[in-house]
Amino acid sequence: MKEGMPPIRNTLIFNKFIRNFSGGGNGASTGTRPPQPAPPAQPPHRRQRHTRPYVCTATHIHQTKLRVHGWDPRAAANLHFHDLPIPEFQSPRPNPNAANKFPSHLQPLFNAASQLRRPLAGLLHSLSHTSHRVVVIHDSLMSSVVQDVVSIQNAESYIFHSVSAFSVFWYFQESPDINYPFPIKDYEIKEQIPSLEDCFTSEFMEFIISEQKYIGLISGSLYNTSRVVEGKYMDLIEKMSENDENNKKHWAIGPFNPINLTGKKPDGSFSHECLKWLENQEPKSVILISFGTTTSFCEEQIKELANGLQESEVKFIWVLRDADTGDFSETTKPQLPDGFLEGVKERGIVVRDWAPQLEILGHVATGGFMSHCGWNSCMESISMGVPILVWRCIRISLETPF
C-alpha cells in the first residue's frame, strides 16, 4: 500500500460473514427454496470441521496456483483444491479484428462448464455428510451447476459477483422483468446509463438468460466491492430486493485483494523480474499498461500505442500478450514495431506473458495505470492508490464499471 493512501477495508464485514457461515449464525435469508427441516445434531468432531474446498476444472486450478500473488502462502493452508472433470470443448484463438470485442472465443468453455452439475452435486452431498453446514459461493454464471444445493438440508448457496455493483444494477435496470419498487428517475441514473445493446454476442446473452432462472434458489449475493466506492449502487440493489418476497441479502465484502504487499517470495527473491526492475525506479515514475486477460489488440492498435510510448519518454511496464484461451493453450505473441524494444530499453520493459498486476500497482515506483477498466483492475488500482487512465478498447458492460 502506498504511503498516504487510506486502505479500503471490509475485513470485519467479511470475517463476520464467514463466522455466520462456519459458526451457525443467522447469515442471509433464504431464497425460494423448498422448506427445509433443521439439520440433525452433529457429533462434536463434525461440528468443528471447517474445510474450504476450491472447486474448478484441473486446468483452471493449475492457472489459479500459478497466478495467485500478493498473499501470504500460509493464508491458503486450509484451502483444498478439488478438480472436476469437464467435457472436451473446442478452444478457438481470440480474434482481435472481430467487430464485436466481447471475448466470444471463451463461449465453448462456458458451455462445457455448464455440464458440471452432476459431479458437483456428488461432491456437495459427500460434504454434507461430514460437515455441519455446507455453504456454496459460486459465480453468477454457474447458477445452474449448483442448483442441487436446494436438495441438501444443511446446504445453501450465495452468488459471488466479480463485477461492480454498478454493472449489476445496470443489468437489472435493462431487464424487462424487473419491477422497480421506487422511481429510478429520482436518482438521475437511468438516463445516464448506456444500453447493453451490442455489448455481448447473441449466444452469450442466451447463456445469461438460461442461468437467470436459477437465481431464485440462492440465499444472497456477495460483491467484490466496497460501500466506500459503490455505496450508492449497493443501496439501489437492496431497494430493488425489497420487491422480492424473500428480500435476499447483499454484502459488499471487497476488495478481495490483499493490501500490504512485498512483491517477494518467502525466500526473499522477487516474484517476477519486472518487480526487480521497479526497485531501481524513482517513486511514482512508472506507468503500467495492461488490458486484462481477455483482451486482444489488432496490429494497428499495438503500433499506435507503441508510438505513443516511444514519443512520451515516460517509464513504463507494458503487458502485451494475447487473450487467454479457454484451455490456456499457447497463443501467438503480438508483434511490436521494428526497433521499438531497442528504442525504449533504458526506460521501459515489455512483459509478453502474465504479470503480477497487483504487486506492480502496489510498488512505490508505480504512479499510473493505463487500463481497459475491468473491475478487478479497478479495485486493485483503487486499493493501491494508483490513478487510472482509461482506454475503453472493449465494450463489456458486465466487466467495466463506467
Phi, psi and omega per residue, in radians:
M1 nan 2.328 -3.119
K2 -1.283 2.605 -3.137
E3 -1.128 2.516 3.076
G4 1.462 -0.091 -3.128
M5 -1.875 1.964 3.126
P6 -1.151 2.282 -3.134
P7 -1.219 2.579 3.034
I8 -1.602 1.947 -3.034
R9 -2.117 2.386 2.978
N10 -2.264 0.471 -3.044
T11 -1.043 -0.745 -3.112
L12 -1.134 -0.686 3.111
I13 -1.090 -0.806 -3.118
F14 -1.113 -0.756 -3.132
N15 -1.102 -0.695 3.103
K16 -1.118 -0.710 3.118
F17 -1.040 -0.831 -3.135
I18 -1.141 -0.694 3.136
R19 -1.091 -0.689 3.106
N20 -1.036 -0.704 -3.124
F21 -1.236 -0.890 -2.999
S22 -1.378 -0.414 -3.093
G23 -1.842 0.049 3.081
G24 1.474 0.440 3.108
G25 -1.226 -3.090 -3.061
N26 -1.187 -0.669 3.133
G27 1.058 -2.551 -3.087
A28 -1.736 2.766 3.062
S29 -1.206 2.659 -3.080
T30 -1.363 2.815 3.121
G31 -1.530 -2.661 -3.107
T32 -1.475 1.020 3.117
R33 -1.584 2.679 3.016
P34 -1.152 2.638 3.135
P35 -0.954 2.354 -3.103
Q36 -2.066 2.353 3.067
P37 -1.229 2.754 3.107
A38 -1.108 2.468 3.139
P39 -1.132 2.556 -3.139
P40 -1.138 2.691 3.104
A41 -1.037 2.429 -3.089
Q42 -1.920 2.567 3.035
P43 -1.038 2.674 -3.108
P44 -0.926 -0.664 -3.081
H45 -1.178 -0.420 3.105
R46 -1.500 -0.610 -3.137
R47 -1.144 -0.488 -3.050
Q48 -1.611 -0.022 -3.075
R49 -1.463 1.976 -3.130
H50 -2.068 1.579 3.082
T51 -1.775 2.644 -3.127
R52 -2.236 1.478 3.110
P53 -1.267 2.401 3.005
Y54 -1.862 1.959 -2.978
V55 -1.894 2.205 -3.137
C56 -2.901 -3.068 3.050
T57 -1.367 2.756 -3.088
A58 -1.038 -0.732 -3.125
T59 -1.093 -0.745 -3.095
H60 -1.318 -0.542 3.025
I61 -1.117 -0.717 3.113
H62 -1.042 -0.782 3.129
Q63 -1.161 -0.650 3.105
T64 -1.033 -0.792 -3.136
K65 -1.152 -0.625 -3.139
L66 -1.231 -0.611 -2.981
R67 -1.730 -0.193 3.128
V68 -1.096 2.340 3.141
H69 -2.716 2.740 -3.132
G70 1.624 -0.358 -3.092
W71 -1.617 2.604 2.951
D72 -1.194 2.172 -3.105
P73 -0.955 -0.458 -3.129
R74 -1.233 -0.318 -3.111
A75 -1.164 -0.415 -3.101
A76 -1.791 0.315 -3.061
A77 -1.087 -0.564 -3.124
N78 -1.799 0.368 3.067
L79 -1.683 2.151 -3.073
H80 -1.930 2.120 -3.113
F81 -1.511 2.277 -3.128
H82 -2.286 1.974 -3.106
D83 -1.647 2.460 3.132
L84 -1.898 2.506 3.099
P85 -1.215 2.463 -3.123
I86 -2.195 2.460 3.112
P87 -1.055 2.659 3.076
E88 -1.124 2.539 3.136
F89 -2.576 2.707 3.063
Q90 -1.257 2.488 3.134
S91 -2.212 1.439 -3.102
P92 -1.191 2.782 3.094
R93 -1.291 2.625 3.022
P94 -1.146 2.581 -3.124
N95 -2.009 1.751 -3.096
P96 -1.190 -0.241 -3.111
N97 -1.750 0.113 -3.124
A98 -1.129 2.524 -3.141
A99 -1.148 -0.712 3.069
N100 -1.662 2.086 -3.023
K101 -1.432 0.035 3.051
F102 -1.086 2.416 -3.105
P103 -1.273 1.226 -3.069
S104 -1.177 -0.252 3.103
H105 -1.142 -0.233 3.115
L106 -1.576 -0.096 -3.082
Q107 -1.021 -0.733 3.095
P108 -1.026 -0.587 3.074
L109 -1.150 -0.781 3.118
F110 -1.012 -0.762 -3.113
N111 -1.139 -0.717 3.140
A112 -1.174 -0.700 -3.123
A113 -1.132 -0.461 3.130
S114 -1.215 -0.131 3.107
Q115 -1.590 0.147 -3.060
L116 -1.529 0.117 -3.058
R117 -0.999 -0.873 -3.037
R118 -1.130 -0.878 3.131
P119 -1.113 -0.584 3.113
L120 -1.203 -0.701 3.111
A121 -1.043 -0.699 3.105
G122 -1.093 -0.717 3.110
L123 -1.134 -0.755 -3.103
L124 -1.142 -0.713 3.102
H125 -1.112 -0.676 3.104
S126 -1.109 -0.770 3.130
L127 -1.143 -0.597 -3.092
S128 -1.152 -0.419 -3.140
H129 -1.436 -0.265 -3.094
T130 -2.076 0.058 -3.098
S131 -2.277 2.566 3.109
H132 -1.204 -0.633 -3.080
R133 -2.548 2.388 3.116
V134 -2.039 2.068 3.129
V135 -2.020 2.130 -3.121
V136 -1.848 2.136 3.042
I137 -1.940 2.104 -2.986
H138 -2.383 2.780 3.085
D139 -1.136 2.624 -3.098
S140 -1.094 -0.415 -3.131
L141 -1.667 0.272 3.073
M142 -2.091 0.385 -3.061
S143 -1.098 -0.635 3.141
S144 -1.206 -0.544 -3.103
V145 -1.184 -0.571 -3.070
V146 -1.749 0.228 -3.022
Q147 -1.077 -0.385 -3.100
D148 -1.329 -0.032 3.062
V149 -0.982 -0.608 -3.077
V150 -1.152 -0.287 -3.141
S151 -1.577 -0.012 -3.117
I152 -1.915 2.076 -2.962
Q153 -1.168 -0.469 -3.130
N154 -1.910 0.558 -3.130
A155 -2.243 2.674 3.077
E156 -2.655 2.782 -3.085
S157 -2.265 2.627 -3.132
Y158 -2.375 2.330 3.083
I159 -1.364 2.401 2.979
F160 -1.864 2.045 3.091
H161 -1.620 1.957 -3.141
S162 -1.456 -0.088 3.125
V163 -1.731 3.071 -3.092
S164 -1.254 2.734 3.040
A165 -1.101 -0.599 3.070
F166 -0.997 -0.800 -3.113
S167 -1.148 -0.671 3.109
V168 -1.127 -0.785 3.107
F169 -1.087 -0.725 3.124
W170 -0.993 -0.814 -3.129
Y171 -1.105 -0.739 3.139
F172 -1.067 -0.746 -3.066
Q173 -1.225 -0.343 3.088
E174 -1.492 -0.264 -3.061
S175 -1.373 2.257 3.125
P176 -1.254 -0.215 -3.090
D177 -1.560 -0.090 -3.105
I178 -1.596 2.181 3.041
N179 -1.800 1.977 -3.061
Y180 -1.303 2.284 3.087
P181 -1.456 0.149 -3.118
F182 -2.697 2.716 -3.120
P183 -1.323 1.979 -3.130
I184 -1.038 -0.656 -3.042
K185 -1.068 -0.438 3.123
D186 -1.141 -0.330 -3.101
Y187 -1.707 0.034 3.089
E188 0.895 0.778 -3.101
I189 -2.055 -0.839 -2.947
K190 -0.978 -0.736 -3.102
E191 -1.230 -0.334 -3.086
Q192 -1.583 -0.186 -3.045
I193 -1.617 2.168 3.107
P194 -1.191 2.858 -3.086
S195 -1.325 2.734 3.044
L196 -1.374 -0.125 -3.062
E197 -0.983 2.291 3.103
D198 1.255 0.118 3.077
C199 -1.288 -0.641 -3.059
F200 -2.084 2.882 2.964
T201 -1.362 2.785 3.130
S202 -1.107 -0.612 -3.140
E203 -1.148 -0.690 3.127
F204 -1.221 -0.637 3.088
M205 -1.082 -0.711 3.091
E206 -1.115 -0.643 3.118
F207 -1.125 -0.763 3.111
I208 -1.042 -0.819 -3.111
I209 -1.091 -0.674 -3.139
S210 -1.144 -0.509 3.137
E211 -1.435 -0.464 -3.040
Q212 -1.087 -0.551 -3.051
K213 -1.195 -0.175 3.123
Y214 -1.746 -0.054 -3.065
I215 -1.147 -0.469 3.126
G216 -1.119 -0.217 -3.118
L217 -1.489 -0.185 -3.054
I218 -1.419 2.880 3.121
S219 -1.767 -0.192 -3.139
G220 2.977 -3.111 -3.088
S221 -2.323 2.467 3.069
L222 -1.972 2.546 -3.094
Y223 -2.270 2.364 3.039
N224 -1.426 1.248 3.141
T225 -2.694 3.084 3.126
S226 -2.270 2.526 3.085
R227 -1.162 -0.373 3.041
V228 -1.095 -0.622 -3.099
V229 -1.604 -0.748 -2.986
E230 -2.264 0.572 3.141
G231 -0.982 -0.651 -3.123
K232 -1.046 -0.766 -3.084
Y233 -1.397 -0.524 3.009
M234 -1.102 -0.708 3.111
D235 -1.098 -0.719 -3.138
L236 -1.153 -0.716 3.106
I237 -1.094 -0.717 3.125
E238 -1.144 -0.633 3.096
K239 -1.123 -0.676 3.095
M240 -1.126 -0.577 -3.136
S241 -1.223 -0.326 3.098
E242 -1.103 -0.374 3.113
N243 -1.453 -0.122 3.121
D244 -1.557 2.240 -3.072
E245 -1.052 -0.411 3.140
N246 -1.704 -0.140 3.067
N247 0.818 1.060 -3.106
K248 -1.070 2.614 -3.072
K249 -1.567 2.705 3.131
H250 -2.308 2.259 3.133
W251 -2.090 2.258 2.976
A252 -1.674 1.912 -3.006
I253 -2.151 0.311 3.135
G254 -1.589 3.077 -0.024
P255 -1.330 2.613 -3.139
F256 -1.401 -0.287 -3.119
N257 -1.425 2.602 3.079
P258 -1.157 2.771 -3.085
I259 -1.755 -0.773 -3.100
N260 -1.619 2.002 -3.040
L261 -2.118 2.673 3.051
T262 -2.042 -0.473 -3.090
G263 1.312 0.184 -3.101
K264 -2.160 2.691 3.066
K265 -1.391 2.926 3.124
P266 -0.971 -0.490 -3.134
D267 -1.460 0.038 3.092
G268 1.654 -0.166 3.128
S269 -1.414 2.757 3.139
F270 -1.297 2.498 -3.104
S271 -1.299 -0.272 3.115
H272 -2.701 2.590 -3.083
E273 -1.061 -0.586 -3.118
C274 -1.157 -0.483 3.101
L275 -1.225 -0.603 3.054
K276 -1.141 -0.678 3.104
W277 -1.122 -0.688 -3.139
L278 -1.100 -0.505 -3.132
E279 -1.032 -0.442 -3.079
N280 -1.698 0.140 -3.111
Q281 -1.848 2.709 -3.141
E282 -1.275 2.725 3.139
P283 -1.006 2.379 3.073
K284 0.957 0.597 -3.104
S285 -1.832 -0.115 -3.002
V286 -2.044 2.417 3.011
I287 -1.865 2.350 3.064
L288 -1.637 2.256 3.054
I289 -2.002 1.994 -3.124
S290 -2.722 2.440 -3.036
F291 -2.186 0.587 3.021
G292 1.411 -3.098 -3.029
T293 -1.765 -0.001 -3.124
T294 -2.072 0.170 -3.078
T295 -1.854 2.373 3.025
S296 -2.180 2.515 -3.134
F297 -1.888 2.557 3.026
C298 -1.412 2.929 -3.061
E299 -1.036 -0.697 -3.113
E300 -1.145 -0.707 3.121
Q301 -1.120 -0.741 3.121
I302 -1.087 -0.744 -3.135
K303 -1.088 -0.778 -3.118
E304 -1.151 -0.717 3.128
L305 -1.164 -0.709 3.099
A306 -1.082 -0.764 3.116
N307 -1.079 -0.718 3.126
G308 -1.098 -0.746 3.123
L309 -1.152 -0.674 -3.119
Q310 -1.158 -0.710 -3.107
E311 -1.393 -0.404 -3.085
S312 -1.277 -0.516 -3.111
E313 1.129 0.351 3.064
V314 -1.530 2.750 3.039
K315 -1.403 2.529 -3.040
F316 -2.704 2.763 2.855
I317 -2.120 2.071 -3.114
W318 -1.956 2.014 3.082
V319 -1.581 1.809 -3.067
L320 -2.055 1.831 -3.100
R321 -2.610 2.806 3.057
D322 -1.320 2.780 3.123
A323 -1.125 2.636 3.037
D324 -1.051 2.482 2.971
T325 -1.600 2.977 -3.109
G326 -1.098 -0.541 -3.133
D327 -1.881 0.192 3.123
F328 1.015 0.504 3.096
S329 -1.293 2.886 -3.090
E330 -1.132 2.383 3.083
T331 -2.083 2.922 3.118
T332 -1.282 2.586 3.129
K333 -1.571 2.251 3.127
P334 -1.007 2.502 -3.091
Q335 -1.555 2.343 3.073
L336 -1.604 2.713 3.089
P337 -1.055 2.569 3.116
D338 -0.994 2.326 3.070
G339 1.474 -0.080 -3.074
F340 -1.126 -0.893 -3.084
L341 -1.063 -0.686 3.124
E342 -1.148 -0.651 -3.083
G343 -1.282 -0.371 -3.071
V344 -2.050 0.163 -2.985
K345 -1.089 -0.389 -3.119
E346 -1.448 -0.265 -3.038
R347 -2.375 0.100 3.140
G348 -2.748 2.762 3.070
I349 -2.319 2.584 3.102
V350 -1.980 2.130 3.121
V351 -1.701 2.118 -3.036
R352 -1.713 0.160 3.099
D353 -2.401 -2.950 3.098
W354 -1.051 2.539 3.141
A355 -2.281 2.623 -3.130
P356 -1.332 1.378 -3.007
Q357 -0.973 -0.792 -3.094
L358 -1.048 -0.773 -3.118
E359 -1.223 -0.548 3.055
I360 -1.156 -0.810 3.125
L361 -1.102 -0.555 -3.122
G362 -1.402 -0.126 -3.123
H363 -1.384 2.456 -3.078
V364 -1.094 -0.396 -3.119
A365 -1.352 -0.277 -3.107
T366 -1.477 2.143 -3.092
G367 -2.015 -0.132 -3.141
G368 -2.805 2.845 -3.058
F369 -2.467 2.026 3.034
M370 -1.660 2.089 -2.928
S371 -2.530 2.797 2.998
H372 -1.395 -0.081 3.057
C373 1.293 0.581 2.953
G374 -1.089 2.676 -2.964
W375 -1.158 -0.673 3.068
N376 -1.041 -0.749 3.122
S377 -1.100 -0.701 3.120
C378 -1.073 -0.862 -3.101
M379 -1.128 -0.678 3.121
E380 -1.143 -0.758 -3.109
S381 -1.208 -0.735 3.118
I382 -1.099 -0.796 -3.093
S383 -1.208 -0.373 3.086
M384 -1.686 -0.013 3.074
G385 1.263 0.563 -3.109
V386 -1.912 2.174 3.110
P387 -1.170 2.601 -3.065
I388 -1.941 2.268 2.967
L389 -1.742 1.999 -2.949
V390 -1.648 2.218 2.954
W391 -2.072 1.810 -3.104
R392 -1.365 1.208 -3.101
C393 -1.299 -0.298 3.033
I394 -2.300 2.609 -3.109
R395 -1.978 1.469 -3.133
I396 -2.087 1.811 -2.994
S397 -1.157 -0.590 3.137
L398 -1.247 -0.304 -3.093
E399 -1.723 -0.824 -3.006
T400 -1.624 2.420 -3.037
P401 -1.531 -0.245 -3.059
F402 -2.114 nan nan
